[in-house]
Amino acid sequence: MNIVIQFVDKACIQSIVPLLCELDSSIPESVIQARLVDMLAHGYECVGLFDGEHLVGICGVWVLYKYYVGKHLELDNVFIKPEYRGQGLSAQLNEWLLALAESKGCEAIELNCYVDNALAKQFWSQNGFDLIGLHYQKK
């Protein structure tokens, strides 16, 4: 398999919407599209995993600054299509993201992971990520 990992061109950024819908079907597509426009205006970028011309995985990234960690790469909505899972792509993406963080002068990488996503929690733990807190939300 010849997967290429690279940034999704902003001119084609809407190509990530079907994968975001697959990741979380509870959010209407129109809402995802509108939020994506706002996110792009605030520094959001998306890394894509491409099998030829086909987008088969995504990972949103932001460079953020927080007092407890400094400059860091924040990962957002990591998703690989089910038929591409179990082939080592997550590990390849992880290596690519580490290199990206280093190239941007980041001190760390952070992400949120849903509490009921056991496979993702296991993956991140096995790849050197430490659980340092809980993410709370109130609407």
N, C-alpha and C positions, 0 to 999 in steps of 0.2 A: 504494500500500500504506500502510495506516495502522497502524504498529506503535507501541505504547505501551511505554515503558521505565519500570519502577517496581519497588520491592521486592516480593518474593513475600511475601504475608501469612503469618505464622508458623502460622496456623490451617490453611493450605493447603500447608505446606512439603513435604509428601509428594508433591506434584505434580511436584517436580523429579526424583524418583527415576527415572522412565522415561528422562529425558534423560541422567542420569548413567550409567544402564545402557547407553545407546546410545554414550556417550562412551568407556566402558571396559567392554566385555562380559566381561572376565576376572574382574571382581569380582562375586560373587553379590549379587543384589538384597537379600537378608536382611542381608548385611554392610553394604551401603550404607545401608540403613535404620537399623541400629544405630549406625553411625558418625555419621550425620546427627544423631541425638539427642545424642550426646556433643559434636559440633561446636557445636550450638545452645547448649549449656550453657556454651560457652567463647567466646561473642561472634560466632559465624558468622552472617552474613546472606546472603541470595541476591537478586540483582537478576534480574528476568525481562523478557524481551521477549515481548509479548503481541500476537497478531493476533486482535483481538476477545477472546474468552474463551480462546483456545488459546495455551498456553505454547510458544513456538517457539525460545527461546534462554534461556540462563542464564549467570550469572557470580557465583560466590561471592565475598564480600568480608569482610575482617577489618581492623580497625585495630590495627596492631602498632607496637611501639617496638623499634628496634635501635640500637646505639651508633653504627654507621657512617652511618646515614641519618636517625635520629630517628623521629618519628611518621610513619607511612606507611600507605597503603591497599594491602593485599596481595590480589591477585586470585587466584582459585582456580577451576579447572575451567570455563573459558570455553568455551561450546558453543552453536552455532547449528545447527538442523536443516538437513540438506543441501539440502532444497528451498528454503530461504530464503537460502542463501549467494549471494554475488555481486551482492547488491542494495544494498550500502552499509550494512547493518545493523551490521557490526563497527565502522565509523567512527562511526556514531551512538552506539553503546554506549560507545566510547572517549571521546567528548565528554561523555557523561552521567557516566562514571566520573571524568573530570577535574574536573567541577563538584562531584561528591560529595566527592572528596578535598579540594578547596579548602574546601568548606563544613564539613568536619570538622577543618580546620586542619592537614592533612597536608603534609609537606614533599616527598613523592614518592609514586609508585605503583610497586609491584614485583610480579613474577609469576615463576613457573617455567614453562618450556616444554619439552615432550619433545624430545629431540635429533633424533628422526626425523620431526618435524612441520615440514617445510620451509615449507609455506604459512604457518603461524602465525609461525615465526621471521621470515619475510619481512614479514608484516603488522606485527608489533611493531617491527621495525627501521624500517620506512617511516613509522611513527607516533611516532617520537622516543624509543623505548626503546633503551637501550644495554645490550649484553651485558657484564655486569660480573663474572661468575663462573660456576661450574658447581655443580650441586646433586648431591651424592653421597648414597647410601643404603646401609645395611647392615642386613639383617634377621637 
